[in-house]
Amino acid sequence: MSDADANHAADASATPAAADASAKKAKQKTDWGAELRGIVLLILAVLAFHSLVAKPFYIPSPSMMPILIQGDRLVVSKYPYGWSYVSPTFHVLPFIKGRLFGSVPERGDIVIVKPTDQNEDYIKRVIGLPGDRIEMRGGTVILNGVPVKREQKKPLMLAVDPNVPCEPDYWPGLQVTGADGKAYCELPIVRETLPNGRSYDTIDLGWRPTDEMAPLTVPAGHVFLMGDNRDMSADSRVPIEQRGLGGPLPIENIGGRAEFITFSLDGTSEWWNPLSWFTAFRSGRAGTGLHPDEAEKK
């Protein structure tokens, strides 16, 4: 075989190997455009799920105690009453009247709502429906001329922690030491039962200005909302100037219904200490349902 023939044979045998190596190198090269499209689609899927199906919610205040305490995380379903302009995860839309596949909440439902003057979500309980005549006398809700049933219950002993500090300014004289030597907040509990038989516990600290309210009729397409911690809730009884809801709220402003607690943190976790992420968990709260007790429903 001549030198030329040998060189030609060597080139021919090397060509497939070089092609394979080039192909592998091309395959190993990252397609950043495809990666970016995948990330964008994932973000859009998460936002769609949060807007249309369910989203997590964090309890930042004591307004819904005793059923919800600061540090609770819960699931809010977005579809029970249909969808409105507040359904998207971010409240960027102006007020739009009406709901898609809309329905009216039941008395006693816990809902998240957007106040008319703010873009943050509040969480309250539905007390009055469209057409209801509602007033407050001495802390008792009167619906359509009939006082809502109230029953004094045994105080709730709630463990004191950074998220439930039981400060004397807000909870005067309520911090006590339990038999185990730990600090507790001894909360006075009143069980309230609405006309539809749905029951839940409220906290009553004694007379406050919000315990009195002149009669009003809930307009069509509106609901009247209250917090279970009646003396510490900026709800439909409280003017907008005091960060309340300023009266009945349009049904369009309801963003969803609270379903159950996923987990709860006592406020001791620190971002730089992974161990504290676990020790901060409150036991016994995960899985707690947030629908009212209907044992007395008629």
N, C-alpha and C positions, 0 to 999 in steps of 0.2 A: 504494500500500500504506500502511495506517495505521501510526502509531508502534507500536501494540500488536502488530500483525501482524509488524512488523520485529523487535521485541524477542523475540517468540515464536520466530521463525525463527532468530535468533541463538542463543537458548538451546538450540534443538534441535540446531543444528550444533555447539555447544560440548560438549554432553553426551557424545557418543561419544569425543571426544578426552580429556576429563577421566576417563572410565571407563578408557580405555587407560592413561593415566598412573598411575591408582590401581592398576591390575592389575600394571603393571611394578614399581611400588614394593612391592607385596605380594610379588611374586616375588623381589625383591632382598633382602627381609628374611630373615636367617639363622634356620633352624629349629634352635635349640640342642639341643632334645630329640633330634632325629634325629642330630645330630652326636655327641652323647654316646653314644647307642645304638650308633653305628658304631664309636666308639673302644672301647667295652666289648666288642663282638663281636670286634674285632680282637685285643684283649688275650686274650680267651678262646680264640680260634683259635690264637694263639701258644703259650699255656700248654698247650693240648691237644696241639699238635704236639710240644712239648718233653716232655710226659709220656708220649705214646704212640708217637711215631715216632723222633725224634732230638733231641739237644740239644748245644750247644757245651760244652766242658770246658777249664779252664785248669790247667796243671801248675804247682803252687806250690812244689814241693820236689824234691830229687834222688833220691827213693826208687825211681824206675823208670828211672834211668840204666842203661845208655847209650841205650836206645831212645827214651826221653822225657827231655827236659831242661827245667829251669825256664824258663818263658816260652813253651813250646809251647802252641798252641791246637789242639784236636782235635774230631772229631765222635764222639759216643757214640750208637749206635743203641739204642732202648729195647725193641724187640720180640723179639730173638733167643731169649730164654728165657721169653717171656711177660711178664705184668705182675703186680706185687705192690704191697703197701702203700707201698713206697718209690718207685714209679714216678712219682707226681706231682712236679712241679717243686719244690714246697716240702714238706719232710718234716714234716707236721703230724699224720699218722695214727698211732695206736698200732700195735703189732705185730699183724698179721693173718696167721694161718697159711695157706699155700697160695699158688699162683700161677695166674692165669688163662691157659690155653693154655701152661702151664709146661713147660720142658724143662731138662735138666741141661747146664751148660757143658761144653766139651771141655777136657781138660788143655792148658794153654798159652794159653788165652784171656786177654786183658787185660780186666778188668771194673772198673766203678765199684761201690763198696759203701758202705753206711751202717753204721758201727760200732754195736754194740748200745747204747752209752752216749752217742752223739753224734748230731748232726743234719747234720754236714758229710759230704761224700763223700770216700772214699779211692779210690785207683786201684792195683790189684795184679794179679798173675798167678795164675791157677788152677793149683795144683800137685797137690793131692789131691782125689779125688772120694769120694762116700759109700762107706764100706766099706774104703777104702784104709788100709793100715798104713803110717805115715810116721814117719821119724826123721831126725836130722841127726848125722853123725859127721865132725868135722874139716872142716865146710863142704860136705860131700857129702850130697845128698838121697838117702835110701834109701826106695824105694817097694816095699811088699810084699816086703821082704827083698832087693831087687835095687838096687845103687847106680845112680843116674842117671848116664849117660855125661857126662863132663866133658872138654873139650879146651882146653888153653891156646892162646890166639891172640895175634897181634901186638897190642901196646898201641894204644889209640885215642887219637889226638892231638886233643883237643877245645879249640877256641879259648877263651881266657879272656875273659870279659866280665862286666858287673855281675850277670847272672843265673847265671853260672858262674865265681865268683871264685877257685875253687881255693885256699881258705884253708888255711894249714898246719895249723890245728887239726883240720880234717876230712880233708884230703888231704896228709898229711905227706910232703914231699920230692917231690911229683908235678908241681909247676909247673916247666916247662922253657921254654927259648927255641928256637923253631924256626929253620929255615934262612932263613926270611923275616924274622927279627928280631922276630917277634911271640910273645907269651906263650901257652903251651898247657898244658893239664892232661893228663898222660900216664897214662891209665887202664889198669890191668891187666884184660884181658878173658878170661873163661872161657866157652866155648860149651857150653851145656847142651842135651842131647837127651832128651826124655821118652820113656816106653815106646811112645807112639803115633807116634813119629818126628818130633814137632814140635820145632824147634830155635830158640834165641834166645840172645843174648849177655847175660852177667851181669858185674858188677864184683866182684872179689875182692881185698880190701885186706890179706888175711892173717887170722890167727886172731882171732876175736871171740867173746864168750860166746854169741851167737846161732848160732854154728857147731855147737853141741852141743845136741841136744834128745832127750829120752827118747822111746821109741816110743809112739805113740798111734794109735788107730783113729778115722778120721773118721766121726762118727755119721751115721745115715740123715738125708737132707735137709740136709746141710751140705757145705761145701767148705773146703779148706785153701788159704790165700792167702799169697803171698810177693812181695816187691818184687825186681826184678832187681838193684838196688844192695843186695846182700845184707847189707852191714855198716852200712847207713844206712836201714833200712826198718822202720817200726813196723807189723808184719804179724801173722800168726797165731802167730808164735813169741814175740811180745812181750806181756807182761801189759797188761791194760787200764789199770792204774795208771801205766804208762809210755806211755800213749796208743797202745798197740798194739791189735790185734783180740782178744787174749786167747784164742786157740785157733781151731778151726774155726768158721765163721760160717754161720748159716742161709741156705739158698738164697734165701729171701724177701728177704734184705737186699741182694741184687744188683740194681743199678739199670739195668744195661745193659752193652753190649760196646763197647770202643774200636775204631774203624774206621780212621781215617787222620788225619794232621796237616793242618790247613788253613793255618796260618802260624805263625811263631815270632818272638818279640821278644827282643832281647838285653838289655833293661833300661835302655837309654839314652834312651828317649822321654820327653818332658816335655809335659804337657797344654797348656801355654801356647805351645809351639813346634810348629806343624803340620808343619814340615819334618822334625822329629825323628821324627814318626810313621812316616815312610817310611824314613829312614836307619837306624831301629832294627830293620828286618826282617832276619832271618837268611836267607841264601840257601841253597837246596838242601834245605830241610826241608818245604816245602809239598808235599802229595800223598804223603808217606811213609806206606805202609801199615803197620798195626799188628797184622796177623795173623802168627803164627809161620811161619817157613820150614818147608815140608813136603817139601822135596826128598829127605829121608831117610826119609820115611814108608813103612812096610812094609805 
